[in-house]
Amino acid sequence: MGKDKKIIIGLFVCAILGICYYFFYWIKTPAYSINIIRESIQKHDVNTFEKHVDLDSLYNKGYDDMYVAMSKITGEDFSSNPFLAGMVQMMKPPLVAEFKHKTLEFVKGNDNSQTSNQSSQDDTQTAVINGMETKANIKNLDIRDVSTISQENDSAIIVLKVHSRNIGKDFDLKIKMNKLDDGKWKLKEITNLTEFIIETDKAEKEKLAEIDAPLKEQIYKVVETSLVKGKKHVTDGLFPSYSLNITYQLKNISEKNIIRATAYCLFSDKQKNEIASYKINDFPNMSPGATAISANNIKLNEFDATDKKIIATDPSTLRLGIKVMSVEFDDGTKIERPTKLPIITEKTKQNND
């Protein structure tokens, strides 16, 4: 065998050994186990998924982190209210169980919107589940990159760079993983979930404002608003009740007949920061130049964080306004402002492309 051939064969063998070494190193890394999790979802392999994802740890810590994030976003410290704090902790076990069930149904390929582990969810639990699922925004996230930032003994922190399709930005999720007996890894918790939620919430609001701006301009070119009166009402007694009596007027300044308009009543502070919003009664038919009145009685719940803030605030420090959300004309056209970002699935993305 010639010298050149021996060199070529030697280089080939070295390359094969290098690839094998890298392969066997790669399958023992946390990043590789993330890929196993992704493939288990694609293949609806529940056993493999559960081997590499600790749903109990993930959702128990995630539940607490979610409420910390919402406290920071809303400025309302839930832990300072014994009643709310008790409710939050009381709902935790059944909600964690429900999220586990829905996750496994999703991995199986079932429509988890139609399945439930609880035969009698109350409205509060349903609202919390829907709110958390919306805030998680899973259907709009793509994993763009996986990297290990620290690894010590049997624990590692990795970063998932995820792209939000509806926001149009990348975000980092930091994941804690523990090593299994076979050398692979198991996902235990998201270590920066609170920061992730706050960051995505801010970006989502900015994106929504961007989409809303031209539609808002269109609406206020066809309607003109004014507050007729607004008053906070308190019923005395051992258990007093609170309500808002508000009347708004809308004028059609377009040249078309308006058959329906929807709006929210807004409360904001002197710096124009929104504190609360309440859906008000729809405005009826308005011909060009005509006006319509919406009279509303909004009941306030002293145990609701937002309502409680309105009840406790001096009316003189609040700004009262109206936010018209949609206007429908008798010719079938409609101007409608968004209340949330659209869910952009892979299928939607492909259709748009």
Buried (B, 14 or more C-beta within 10 A) or exposed (E): EEEEEEEEEEEEEEEEEEEEEEEEEEBBBBBBBBBBBEEBBEEEBBEBBBBBBBBEBBBBBBBBBBBBBBBBBEEBEBEEBEEBBEBBEEBBEBBBBBBBBBBBBBBBEEEBEEBBBBEEBEEEBEEBBEEBBEBBBEBBBEEEEBEBEEBEEEBBBBBBBBBBBBBEBEBBBBBBBBBEEEEBBBBBBBBBBBBBBBBBBEBBEEBBEEBBEEBBEEBBEBBBBEEEEBEBEEEEEEEEEBBBEBBBBBBBEBEBBBBBBBBBBBBBEEEEEEBBBBEBBEBBEBEEEEEBEBEBEBEBEBEEBBBBBBBEBEEEEBBBBBBBBBBBBEEEEEBEBEEEBEEBEEEBEEEEE
